[in-house]
């Protein structure tokens, strides 16, 4: 694959391609909508998605449909205390584009880019026990890349505000990443 093709991914059996690229602030509203419509992600304010697209664009990707509209995204950041670790904050695919491997392709493309550009050598993310789709995504990612996957509870449900009835957030640490 040449450099011009690096941001393309085959997304289904009809041989359609989706462009993956750095998000812009103009993508913030669509990313917020995709997160809202996922019905599993914690929804942040619409303002935070605009900031994310401005301040953490280098560690995030958006996938675009045929008309250039965002159809999926992954957001992340390098941990200040461990700059070799990419924290994957959220990843979501618009409902009509699910089941084509787009989330895995986004994760692969993002980690390839940040490994090369920023020296990232491991991924961290949190998954609640009831989120089987995310568990499968990150477990498959680790297996595909031959990386170790460790799971530990990062935040117990009791740490969240009273009445939040929040499941524990389980830390998935995947690494080392090898190029």
MDTraj code that builds the backbone (N, CA, C; nanometers):
import mdtraj as md
import numpy as np

residues = "UNK UNK UNK UNK UNK UNK UNK UNK UNK UNK UNK UNK UNK UNK UNK UNK UNK UNK UNK UNK UNK UNK UNK UNK UNK UNK UNK UNK UNK UNK UNK UNK UNK UNK UNK UNK UNK UNK UNK UNK UNK UNK UNK UNK UNK UNK UNK UNK UNK UNK UNK UNK UNK UNK UNK UNK UNK UNK UNK UNK UNK UNK UNK UNK UNK UNK UNK UNK UNK UNK UNK UNK UNK UNK UNK UNK UNK UNK UNK UNK UNK UNK UNK UNK UNK UNK UNK UNK UNK UNK UNK UNK UNK UNK UNK UNK UNK UNK UNK UNK UNK UNK UNK UNK UNK UNK UNK UNK UNK UNK UNK UNK UNK UNK UNK UNK UNK UNK UNK UNK UNK UNK UNK UNK UNK UNK UNK UNK UNK UNK UNK UNK UNK UNK UNK UNK UNK UNK UNK UNK UNK UNK UNK UNK UNK UNK UNK UNK UNK UNK UNK UNK UNK UNK UNK UNK UNK UNK UNK UNK UNK UNK UNK UNK UNK UNK UNK UNK UNK UNK UNK UNK UNK UNK UNK UNK UNK UNK UNK".split()
xyz = np.array([
    [0.0853, -0.1177, 0.0000],
    [0.0000, 0.0000, 0.0000],
    [0.0894, 0.1233, 0.0000],
    [0.0635, 0.2164, -0.0892],
    [0.1451, 0.3369, -0.0918],
    [0.0896, 0.4419, 0.0025],
    [0.1644, 0.5493, 0.0205],
    [0.1253, 0.6518, 0.1186],
    [-0.0113, 0.7103, 0.0887],
    [-0.0455, 0.7254, -0.0388],
    [-0.1762, 0.7821, -0.0733],
    [-0.2900, 0.6883, -0.0382],
    [-0.2634, 0.5585, -0.0277],
    [-0.3671, 0.4612, 0.0039],
    [-0.3763, 0.4298, 0.1525],
    [-0.2829, 0.4792, 0.2321],
    [-0.2793, 0.4465, 0.3743],
    [-0.4067, 0.4821, 0.4485],
    [-0.4828, 0.5805, 0.3987],
    [-0.6017, 0.6235, 0.4700],
    [-0.7296, 0.5630, 0.4137],
    [-0.7166, 0.4555, 0.3341],
    [-0.8335, 0.3874, 0.2784],
    [-0.8471, 0.2499, 0.3406],
    [-0.9699, 0.2048, 0.3576],
    [-0.9943, 0.0706, 0.4087],
    [-1.1136, 0.0118, 0.3352],
    [-1.1040, -0.1147, 0.3004],
    [-1.2174, -0.1852, 0.2410],
    [-1.3128, -0.2157, 0.3563],
    [-1.4388, -0.1771, 0.3427],
    [-1.5307, -0.1916, 0.4545],
    [-1.6368, -0.2988, 0.4365],
    [-1.6515, -0.3529, 0.3178],
    [-1.7499, -0.4598, 0.3041],
    [-1.7283, -0.5369, 0.1744],
    [-1.8099, -0.6367, 0.1527],
    [-1.7938, -0.7252, 0.0385],
    [-1.8266, -0.6580, -0.0948],
    [-1.8890, -0.5426, -0.0924],
    [-1.9195, -0.4718, -0.2169],
    [-1.7982, -0.3905, -0.2644],
    [-1.6856, -0.4065, -0.1958],
    [-1.5602, -0.3404, -0.2305],
    [-1.5692, -0.1882, -0.2190],
    [-1.6502, -0.1410, -0.1274],
    [-1.6542, 0.0017, -0.1005],
    [-1.5340, 0.0377, -0.0145],
    [-1.4870, 0.1596, -0.0299],
    [-1.3760, 0.2062, 0.0510],
    [-1.4219, 0.3222, 0.1366],
    [-1.3635, 0.3313, 0.2531],
    [-1.3925, 0.4391, 0.3451],
    [-1.2619, 0.5119, 0.3727],
    [-1.2645, 0.6427, 0.3699],
    [-1.1466, 0.7234, 0.4008],
    [-1.1392, 0.7418, 0.5510],
    [-1.0193, 0.7219, 0.6067],
    [-0.9940, 0.7488, 0.7481],
    [-0.8919, 0.8604, 0.7562],
    [-0.9250, 0.9618, 0.8366],
    [-0.8335, 1.0744, 0.8481],
    [-0.8493, 1.1437, 0.9824],
    [-0.7608, 1.2377, 1.0056],
    [-0.7632, 1.3163, 1.1283],
    [-0.8924, 1.3970, 1.1340],
    [-0.9613, 1.3952, 1.2465],
    [-1.0847, 1.4743, 1.2565],
    [-1.0545, 1.6242, 1.2618],
    [-1.1539, 1.7016, 1.2211],
    [-1.1479, 1.8478, 1.2315],
    [-1.2614, 1.8926, 1.3228],
    [-1.2577, 2.0165, 1.3662],
    [-1.3651, 2.0649, 1.4537],
    [-1.5009, 2.0567, 1.3850],
    [-1.5032, 2.0648, 1.2538],
    [-1.6293, 2.0520, 1.1809],
    [-1.6906, 1.9131, 1.1970],
    [-1.6114, 1.8140, 1.2388],
    [-1.6613, 1.6781, 1.2614],
    [-1.7210, 1.6596, 1.4011],
    [-1.6996, 1.7559, 1.4892],
    [-1.7396, 1.7406, 1.6291],
    [-1.8864, 1.7066, 1.6490],
    [-1.9758, 1.7745, 1.5799],
    [-2.1196, 1.7500, 1.5967],
    [-2.1574, 1.6102, 1.5499],
    [-2.1019, 1.5656, 1.4389],
    [-2.1331, 1.4315, 1.3879],
    [-2.0777, 1.3240, 1.4810],
    [-1.9582, 1.3468, 1.5343],
    [-1.8996, 1.2507, 1.6286],
    [-1.9859, 1.2420, 1.7541],
    [-2.0318, 1.3561, 1.8032],
    [-2.1220, 1.3572, 1.9192],
    [-2.2471, 1.2748, 1.8892],
    [-2.3052, 1.2931, 1.7697],
    [-2.4266, 1.2196, 1.7314],
    [-2.4011, 1.0690, 1.7256],
    [-2.2887, 1.0284, 1.6675],
    [-2.2559, 0.8859, 1.6597],
    [-2.2404, 0.8284, 1.8004],
    [-2.1748, 0.9025, 1.8896],
    [-2.1595, 0.8575, 2.0290],
    [-2.2965, 0.8459, 2.0962],
    [-2.3804, 0.9473, 2.0773],
    [-2.5151, 0.9452, 2.1366],
    [-2.5949, 0.8257, 2.0864],
    [-2.5921, 0.8035, 1.9562],
    [-2.6726, 0.6980, 1.8962],
    [-2.6181, 0.5579, 1.9227],
    [-2.4954, 0.5488, 1.9734],
    [-2.4383, 0.4169, 2.0041],
    [-2.5146, 0.3476, 2.1161],
    [-2.5723, 0.4267, 2.2045],
    [-2.6494, 0.3785, 2.3188],
    [-2.5679, 0.2974, 2.4184],
    [-2.4352, 0.2955, 2.4037],
    [-2.3503, 0.2278, 2.5024],
    [-2.2407, 0.3184, 2.5569],
    [-2.2012, 0.4196, 2.4811],
    [-2.0954, 0.5083, 2.5279],
    [-2.1508, 0.6099, 2.6268],
    [-2.0662, 0.6495, 2.7221],
    [-2.1019, 0.7634, 2.8057],
    [-2.0967, 0.8858, 2.7156],
    [-2.2062, 0.9586, 2.7065],
    [-2.2129, 1.0743, 2.6187],
    [-2.1569, 1.1963, 2.6904],
    [-2.0575, 1.2571, 2.6291],
    [-2.0004, 1.3809, 2.6810],
    [-2.0754, 1.4979, 2.6187],
    [-2.0476, 1.6189, 2.6649],
    [-2.1145, 1.7359, 2.6072],
    [-2.0713, 1.7532, 2.4621],
    [-2.1557, 1.8146, 2.3828],
    [-2.1208, 1.8399, 2.2429],
    [-1.9964, 1.9278, 2.2341],
    [-1.9820, 2.0169, 2.3287],
    [-1.8639, 2.1037, 2.3345],
    [-1.7362, 2.0212, 2.3488],
    [-1.7407, 1.9161, 2.4295],
    [-1.6199, 1.8360, 2.4507],
    [-1.5752, 1.7664, 2.3226],
    [-1.6679, 1.7288, 2.2361],
    [-1.6299, 1.6662, 2.1091],
    [-1.5636, 1.7671, 2.0151],
    [-1.6078, 1.8929, 2.0210],
    [-1.5404, 1.9976, 1.9437],
    [-1.3971, 2.0162, 1.9935],
    [-1.3819, 2.0232, 2.1261],
    [-1.2475, 2.0356, 2.1830],
    [-1.1614, 1.9148, 2.1483],
    [-1.2214, 1.7964, 2.1550],
    [-1.1458, 1.6746, 2.1244],
    [-1.0906, 1.6812, 1.9824],
    [-1.1748, 1.7233, 1.8882],
    [-1.1322, 1.7315, 1.7479],
    [-1.0259, 1.8387, 1.7270],
    [-1.0201, 1.9362, 1.8151],
    [-0.9162, 2.0391, 1.8061],
    [-0.7894, 1.9970, 1.8788],
    [-0.8026, 1.9519, 2.0037],
    [-0.6855, 1.9314, 2.0892],
    [-0.6250, 1.7921, 2.0832],
    [-0.7027, 1.6916, 2.0440],
    [-0.6524, 1.5546, 2.0408],
    [-0.6676, 1.4914, 1.9024],
    [-0.6694, 1.5742, 1.7997],
    [-0.6854, 1.5240, 1.6636],
    [-0.5713, 1.4317, 1.6222],
    [-0.4499, 1.4565, 1.6707],
    [-0.3341, 1.3745, 1.6322],
    [-0.3443, 1.2324, 1.6853],
    [-0.4291, 1.2107, 1.7852],
    [-0.4450, 1.0769, 1.8437],
    [-0.5874, 1.0260, 1.8252],
    [-0.6516, 1.0730, 1.7195],
    [-0.7884, 1.0332, 1.6891],
    [-0.8026, 1.0169, 1.5379],
    [-0.9071, 0.9443, 1.4969],
    [-0.9378, 0.9275, 1.3549],
    [-1.0884, 0.9313, 1.3350],
    [-1.1280, 0.9747, 1.2168],
    [-1.2672, 0.9684, 1.1757],
    [-1.2715, 0.8921, 1.0436],
    [-1.3725, 0.8082, 1.0281],
    [-1.3963, 0.7389, 0.9011],
    [-1.5092, 0.8124, 0.8315],
    [-1.4926, 0.8309, 0.7010],
    [-1.5906, 0.9059, 0.6239],
    [-1.6606, 0.8162, 0.5236],
    [-1.7896, 0.8413, 0.5067],
    [-1.8680, 0.7702, 0.4071],
    [-1.8448, 0.8284, 0.2693],
    [-1.9181, 0.7781, 0.1702],
    [-1.8984, 0.8204, 0.0314],
    [-1.9168, 0.9703, 0.0088],
    [-2.0015, 1.0334, 0.0880],
    [-2.0237, 1.1769, 0.0734],
    [-1.9329, 1.2619, 0.1600],
    [-1.8377, 1.1993, 0.2276],
    [-1.7457, 1.2721, 0.3143],
    [-1.7940, 1.2876, 0.4569],
    [-1.9138, 1.2361, 0.4867],
    [-1.9705, 1.2492, 0.6211],
    [-1.9054, 1.1489, 0.7166],
    [-1.8837, 1.1890, 0.8436],
    [-1.8308, 1.0945, 0.9422],
    [-1.9287, 0.9791, 0.9650],
    [-1.8761, 0.8566, 0.9605],
    [-1.9585, 0.7379, 0.9856],
    [-1.9049, 0.6561, 1.1032],
    [-1.7863, 0.6907, 1.1509],
    [-1.7260, 0.6220, 1.2644],
    [-1.6097, 0.7065, 1.3147],
    [-1.5707, 0.6816, 1.4395],
    [-1.4570, 0.7555, 1.4943],
    [-1.3907, 0.6752, 1.6044],
    [-1.2670, 0.7115, 1.6314],
    [-1.1948, 0.6646, 1.7488],
    [-1.1214, 0.7863, 1.8042],
    [-1.1332, 0.8067, 1.9354],
    [-1.0632, 0.9168, 2.0006],
    [-0.9678, 0.8596, 2.1042],
    [-0.8556, 0.9260, 2.1194],
    [-0.7570, 0.8815, 2.2163],
    [-0.6635, 0.9940, 2.2550],
    [-0.5761, 0.9644, 2.3497],
    [-0.4747, 1.0612, 2.3916],
    [-0.3569, 0.9856, 2.4516],
    [-0.2402, 1.0464, 2.4454],
    [-0.1224, 0.9903, 2.5101],
    [-0.1283, 1.0291, 2.6574],
    [-0.1104, 0.9307, 2.7448],
    [-0.1161, 0.9595, 2.8885],
    [-0.0002, 1.0495, 2.9295],
    [-0.0274, 1.1574, 2.9982],
    [0.0815, 1.2480, 3.0382],
    [0.1893, 1.1781, 3.1230],
    [0.1478, 1.0896, 3.2130],
    [0.2439, 1.0209, 3.3007],
    [0.3128, 0.9037, 3.2316],
    [0.2552, 0.8542, 3.1236],
    [0.3104, 0.7416, 3.0479],
    [0.2924, 0.7707, 2.9002],
    [0.3743, 0.8586, 2.8426],
    [0.3532, 0.9012, 2.7042],
    [0.3651, 0.7899, 2.6008],
    [0.4133, 0.6735, 2.6397],
    [0.4186, 0.5603, 2.5463],
    [0.2856, 0.4848, 2.5416],
    [0.1891, 0.5272, 2.6224],
    [0.0582, 0.4618, 2.6278],
    [-0.0489, 0.5502, 2.5635],
    [-0.1200, 0.4935, 2.4682],
    [-0.2350, 0.5597, 2.4071],
    [-0.3597, 0.5148, 2.4815],
    [-0.4324, 0.6092, 2.5369],
    [-0.5612, 0.5786, 2.5982],
    [-0.6672, 0.5951, 2.4903],
    [-0.7365, 0.4871, 2.4577],
    [-0.8468, 0.4942, 2.3629],
    [-0.9697, 0.5341, 2.4431],
    [-1.0178, 0.6545, 2.4169],
    [-1.1283, 0.7107, 2.4950],
    [-1.2623, 0.6560, 2.4472],
    [-1.2904, 0.6707, 2.3194],
    [-1.4163, 0.6208, 2.2648],
    [-1.3941, 0.5726, 2.1220],
    [-1.4735, 0.4736, 2.0847],
    [-1.4746, 0.4252, 1.9470],
    [-1.6184, 0.3858, 1.9165],
    [-1.6690, 0.4336, 1.8040],
    [-1.8086, 0.4035, 1.7690],
    [-1.8268, 0.4084, 1.6180],
    [-1.9205, 0.3274, 1.5712],
    [-1.9554, 0.3197, 1.4298],
    [-2.1044, 0.3482, 1.4172],
    [-2.1391, 0.4334, 1.3230],
    [-2.2792, 0.4636, 1.2960],
    [-2.3546, 0.3329, 1.2682],
    [-2.4742, 0.3225, 1.3189],
    [-2.5521, 0.1984, 1.3149],
    [-2.5549, 0.1328, 1.1764],
    [-2.5781, 0.2084, 1.0718],
    [-2.5920, 0.1495, 0.9378],
    [-2.4596, 0.0998, 0.8791],
    [-2.3489, 0.1279, 0.9449],
    [-2.2176, 0.0853, 0.8950],
    [-2.1529, -0.0210, 0.9835],
    [-2.2265, -0.0711, 1.0809],
    [-2.1714, -0.1726, 1.1709],
    [-2.1630, -0.3089, 1.1033],
    [-2.0801, -0.3953, 1.1600],
    [-2.0681, -0.5315, 1.1118],
    [-1.9754, -0.5479, 0.9931],
    [-1.8971, -0.4467, 0.9617],
    [-1.8065, -0.4508, 0.8466],
    [-1.6593, -0.4480, 0.8888],
    [-1.6330, -0.4511, 1.0188],
    [-1.4949, -0.4480, 1.0663],
    [-1.4352, -0.3085, 1.0725],
    [-1.5208, -0.2064, 1.0648],
    [-1.4713, -0.0695, 1.0628],
    [-1.4069, -0.0278, 1.1944],
    [-1.4615, -0.0694, 1.3087],
    [-1.4015, -0.0329, 1.4376],
    [-1.2609, -0.0906, 1.4490],
    [-1.2437, -0.2162, 1.4111],
    [-1.1114, -0.2774, 1.4151],
    [-1.0151, -0.2100, 1.3192],
    [-1.0628, -0.1737, 1.1998],
    [-0.9781, -0.1052, 1.1020],
    [-0.9360, 0.0321, 1.1536],
    [-1.0276, 0.1043, 1.2183],
    [-0.9938, 0.2344, 1.2771],
    [-0.8871, 0.2183, 1.3847],
    [-0.9056, 0.1195, 1.4711],
    [-0.8103, 0.0961, 1.5790],
    [-0.6733, 0.0583, 1.5234],
    [-0.6699, -0.0275, 1.4225],
    [-0.5435, -0.0649, 1.3586],
    [-0.4749, 0.0577, 1.2972],
    [-0.5515, 0.1389, 1.2237],
    [-0.4943, 0.2556, 1.1562],
    [-0.4430, 0.3582, 1.2570],
    [-0.5201, 0.3820, 1.3617],
    [-0.4774, 0.4792, 1.4625],
    [-0.3508, 0.4332, 1.5325],
    [-0.3472, 0.3079, 1.5757],
    [-0.2294, 0.2630, 1.6497],
    [-0.1067, 0.2550, 1.5604],
    [-0.1242, 0.2228, 1.4329],
    [-0.0092, 0.2244, 1.3407],
    [0.0455, 0.3667, 1.3300],
    [-0.0442, 0.4637, 1.3192],
    [-0.0001, 0.6030, 1.3058],
    [0.0681, 0.6540, 1.4320],
    [0.0068, 0.6326, 1.5481],
    [0.0659, 0.6882, 1.6706],
    [0.1909, 0.6117, 1.7134],
    [0.2014, 0.4855, 1.6756],
    [0.3249, 0.4117, 1.7036],
    [0.4398, 0.4740, 1.6261],
    [0.4155, 0.5022, 1.4990],
    [0.5195, 0.5600, 1.4140],
    [0.5486, 0.7057, 1.4499],
    [0.4436, 0.7845, 1.4695],
    [0.4604, 0.9285, 1.4899],
    [0.4957, 0.9677, 1.6328],
    [0.4412, 0.8972, 1.7313],
    [0.4550, 0.9393, 1.8709],
    [0.5279, 0.8395, 1.9595],
    [0.5678, 0.7258, 1.9042],
    [0.6378, 0.6262, 1.9848],
    [0.5486, 0.5514, 2.0820],
    [0.4177, 0.5470, 2.0550],
    [0.3243, 0.4735, 2.1399],
    [0.3587, 0.3246, 2.1323],
    [0.3636, 0.2583, 2.2490],
    [0.3983, 0.1165, 2.2533],
    [0.2934, 0.0293, 2.3223],
    [0.1879, 0.0938, 2.3748],
    [0.0795, 0.0148, 2.4341],
    [-0.0493, 0.0941, 2.4308],
    [-0.1596, 0.0201, 2.4398],
    [-0.2930, 0.0794, 2.4421],
    [-0.3537, 0.0551, 2.5794],
    [-0.4236, 0.1546, 2.6281],
    [-0.5070, 0.1396, 2.7462],
    [-0.6474, 0.1849, 2.7095],
    [-0.7453, 0.1157, 2.7610],
    [-0.8840, 0.1577, 2.7462],
    [-0.9597, 0.0973, 2.8627],
    [-1.0796, 0.1438, 2.8869],
    [-1.1641, 0.0799, 2.9872],
    [-1.2902, 0.0294, 2.9204],
    [-1.3376, -0.0827, 2.9716],
    [-1.4573, -0.1477, 2.9194],
    [-1.5397, -0.1924, 3.0393],
    [-1.6684, -0.1651, 3.0360],
    [-1.7550, -0.2156, 3.1424],
    [-1.7859, -0.3626, 3.1148],
    [-1.8103, -0.4412, 3.2200],
    [-1.8354, -0.5844, 3.2001],
    [-1.9506, -0.6156, 3.1050],
    [-2.0485, -0.5292, 3.0945],
    [-2.1623, -0.5546, 3.0069],
    [-2.1405, -0.5169, 2.8614],
    [-2.0271, -0.4574, 2.8291],
    [-2.0016, -0.4109, 2.6926],
    [-1.9261, -0.5193, 2.6156],
    [-2.0006, -0.6195, 2.5701],
    [-1.9377, -0.7341, 2.5032],
    [-1.8777, -0.6962, 2.3678],
    [-1.9346, -0.5980, 2.2985],
    [-1.8796, -0.5566, 2.1693],
    [-1.7387, -0.4994, 2.1864],
    [-1.7204, -0.4144, 2.2863],
    [-1.5872, -0.3576, 2.3104],
    [-1.4898, -0.4641, 2.3598],
    [-1.5377, -0.5549, 2.4430],
    [-1.4512, -0.6641, 2.4878],
    [-1.4012, -0.7438, 2.3672],
    [-1.4908, -0.7781, 2.2774],
    [-1.4519, -0.8536, 2.1567],
    [-1.3550, -0.7732, 2.0698],
    [-1.3818, -0.6438, 2.0528],
    [-1.2976, -0.5583, 1.9699],
    [-1.1537, -0.5561, 2.0214],
    [-1.1363, -0.5296, 2.1507],
    [-1.0011, -0.5163, 2.2051],
    [-0.9323, -0.6511, 2.2240],
    [-1.0083, -0.7552, 2.2542],
    [-0.9507, -0.8898, 2.2626],
    [-0.9009, -0.9341, 2.1251],
    [-0.9800, -0.9091, 2.0218],
    [-0.9399, -0.9444, 1.8851],
    [-0.8202, -0.8605, 1.8406],
    [-0.8172, -0.7334, 1.8783],
    [-0.7039, -0.6477, 1.8436],
    [-0.5745, -0.7053, 1.9022],
    [-0.5771, -0.7407, 2.0302],
    [-0.4579, -0.7971, 2.0947],
    [-0.4137, -0.9245, 2.0244],
    [-0.5078, -1.0117, 1.9932],
    [-0.4740, -1.1375, 1.9263],
    [-0.4175, -1.1115, 1.7868],
    [-0.4785, -1.0196, 1.7131],
    [-0.4349, -0.9882, 1.5774],
    [-0.2924, -0.9342, 1.5747],
    [-0.2545, -0.8625, 1.6803],
    [-0.1229, -0.7997, 1.6863],
    [-0.0242, -0.8784, 1.7727],
    [-0.0661, -0.9952, 1.8207],
    [0.0234, -1.0772, 1.9020],
    [0.0692, -1.0071, 2.0286],
    [-0.0178, -0.9251, 2.0847],
    [0.0158, -0.8472, 2.2042],
    [-0.0523, -0.9069, 2.3278],
    [0.0083, -0.8880, 2.4400],
    [-0.0473, -0.9327, 2.5681],
    [-0.1647, -0.8409, 2.6059],
    [-0.2675, -0.8984, 2.6648],
    [-0.3834, -0.8232, 2.7131],
    [-0.3996, -0.8517, 2.8609],
    [-0.3913, -0.7469, 2.9428],
    [-0.4126, -0.7581, 3.0876],
    [-0.5391, -0.6814, 3.1225],
    [-0.6192, -0.7391, 3.2123],
    [-0.7423, -0.6739, 3.2576],
    [-0.7376, -0.6592, 3.4096],
    [-0.7641, -0.5384, 3.4577],
    [-0.7763, -0.5117, 3.6009],
    [-0.8833, -0.4050, 3.6188],
    [-0.9511, -0.4067, 3.7319],
    [-1.0514, -0.3030, 3.7583],
    [-0.9779, -0.1721, 3.7851],
    [-1.0102, -0.0701, 3.7070],
    [-0.9505, 0.0624, 3.7262],
    [-1.0366, 0.1464, 3.8197],
    [-1.1662, 0.1519, 3.7906],
    [-1.2583, 0.2294, 3.8732],
    [-1.3750, 0.1404, 3.9135],
    [-1.3874, 0.1136, 4.0412],
    [-1.5005, 0.0373, 4.0926],
    [-1.6269, 0.1201, 4.0757],
    [-1.7385, 0.0546, 4.0565],
    [-1.8653, 0.1245, 4.0377],
    [-1.8993, 0.2198, 4.1501],
    [-1.8519, 0.1911, 4.2717],
    [-1.8802, 0.2763, 4.3871],
    [-1.8121, 0.4120, 4.3826],
    [-1.7155, 0.4312, 4.2942],
    [-1.6472, 0.5597, 4.2830],
    [-1.7299, 0.6638, 4.2086],
    [-1.8300, 0.6198, 4.1356],
    [-1.9123, 0.7118, 4.0579],
    [-2.0146, 0.7782, 4.1498],
    [-2.0728, 0.8910, 4.1095],
    [-2.1663, 0.9631, 4.1968],
    [-2.2820, 0.8743, 4.2437],
    [-2.3296, 0.9048, 4.3635],
    [-2.4424, 0.8314, 4.4204],
    [-2.5585, 0.8339, 4.3220],
    [-2.6221, 0.7197, 4.3051],
    [-2.7356, 0.7094, 4.2150],
    [-2.6960, 0.6860, 4.0700],
    [-2.5662, 0.6864, 4.0399],
    [-2.5225, 0.6690, 3.9012],
    [-2.5363, 0.5239, 3.8565],
    [-2.5354, 0.4301, 3.9499],
    [-2.5490, 0.2878, 3.9185],
    [-2.4600, 0.2504, 3.8004],
    [-2.3311, 0.2755, 3.8176],
    [-2.2331, 0.2555, 3.7114],
    [-2.1578, 0.1249, 3.7340],
    [-2.1434, 0.0466, 3.6283],
    [-2.0628, -0.0748, 3.6359],
    [-1.9162, -0.0356, 3.6561],
    [-1.8350, -0.1277, 3.7063],
    [-1.6919, -0.0970, 3.7163],
    [-1.6331, -0.0751, 3.5771],
    [-1.5304, 0.0060, 3.5700],
    [-1.4556, 0.0263, 3.4468],
    [-1.3312, -0.0610, 3.4558],
    [-1.3224, -0.1594, 3.3676],
    [-1.2108, -0.2531, 3.3673],
    [-1.1052, -0.2010, 3.2707],
    [-0.9826, -0.1850, 3.3223],
    [-0.8717, -0.1385, 3.2406],
    [-0.8193, -0.2535, 3.1561],
    [-0.8143, -0.2312, 3.0258],
    [-0.7514, -0.3245, 2.9323],
    [-0.6187, -0.2605, 2.8938],
    [-0.5103, -0.3285, 2.9219],
    [-0.3772, -0.2818, 2.8826],
    [-0.3239, -0.3804, 2.7796],
    [-0.2965, -0.3313, 2.6594],
    [-0.2536, -0.4152, 2.5475],
    [-0.1143, -0.3704, 2.5023],
    [-0.0214, -0.4655, 2.5003],
    [0.1122, -0.4312, 2.4536],
    [0.2105, -0.5419, 2.4862],
    [0.3310, -0.5264, 2.4451],
    [0.3800, -0.4134, 2.3681],
    [0.3364, -0.4226, 2.2220],
    [0.3170, -0.3046, 2.1620],
    [0.2853, -0.2970, 2.0196],
    [0.4170, -0.3036, 1.9439],
    [0.4163, -0.3748, 1.8360],
    [0.5389, -0.3901, 1.7573],
    [0.5175, -0.3367, 1.6168],
    [0.5431, -0.2061, 1.6034],
    [0.5384, -0.1425, 1.4726],
    [0.4199, -0.1581, 1.3916],
])
top = md.Topology()
chain = top.add_chain()
for i, resn in enumerate(residues, 1):
    res = top.add_residue(resn, chain, resSeq=i)
    for name in ("N", "CA", "C"):
        top.add_atom(name, md.element.get_by_symbol(name[0]), res)
traj = md.Trajectory(xyz[None], top)
